[in-house]
Amino acid sequence: MRHLLDTQTLDRQTALRILDIAEDMSDTQSREVKKLPTLRGKTVVNLFFEDSTRTRISFEAAAKRLSADVINFAAKGSSVSKGESLKDTAQTLQAMGADAVVIRHSASGAPRTLATSGWISAGVVNAGDGTHEHPTQALLDAFTIRKRRFGADSRGRDLAGIRVVIVGDVLHSRVARSNVWLLTTLGAEVTLVSPPTLVPQNVSHWPVRVLYDLDAALADGPDAVMMLRIQLERMNAAYFPSEREYSRTWGLDAVRAAALPRDSIVMHPGPMNRGLEISSAAADSPRSTVLEQVTNGVSVRMAVLYLLLAGERDEERGRDL
């Protein structure tokens, strides 16, 4: 695997390979010594042009547990804020000898530009670009669903027949887009639920069912309900009457959560707007996977970095974690 830029072009075999290696990585994280020597001598750069705590720390933890050297590069306060271009920044990282660049950028397509421009020879991982995609979030979500459903027997399994309902601000959500493509590639049936004003115009081309009534979607008894954060910072217009109205109509409250089938799980990519898209009762219930998603994110990102920087080499001589 040379880069990870999206899930729309990620084939089933590669997706399952990432998830299975993430299982191996997860097993190593239960050991007393969690660190592996796999990427010793490699340099991973976290290049974040947008603020992020959860994703950046997760990638940093993943790289360090594989013994890579990590450089955190924040755009604010750097030469970028003084007008330096993506090309100049990339060439600087090339001169520093970066082996992998994890990039988050406000412009959709920036990671692909970095990967295909010839400015840098490093492997590129998209950590979120505009409203386009966030592939490692979708991978950790699929990993979480698979682990909850199949437990220790999940290796090699896809998500055929699993029904997932994704609820909320689909319009601004790169998480929703990445999940739609990955989950359907793995065989899951995906339903989107949203106010009409927060549904993308091109959604008719997506392999999903679209509903506007949350209660109707939940009545089908989904296996997983993924609540999306309302991205107020990306909204420059009134997409719904009020936060109270949104919560009442499209929020996952205690009553709706309690009515779900016994084995259904509740997911959220974080950070959560408690009391808006999800209630504390739902977020903190035993069916919630919010904290598991954070834990699983490290294992999945370890798998991605491993495949980018060591996978082909190690598989030639026999992988041993």
Beta strands, then each sheet from edge to edge (+ up, - down):
strand 1: 43-48
strand 2: 69-74
strand 3: 100-105
strand 4: 123-129
strand 5: 163-167
strand 6: 189-193
strand 7: 209-211
strand 8: 224-227
strand 9: 265-267
sheet 1: 2+ 1+ 3+ 4+
sheet 2: 7+ 6+ 5+ 8+ 9+
end
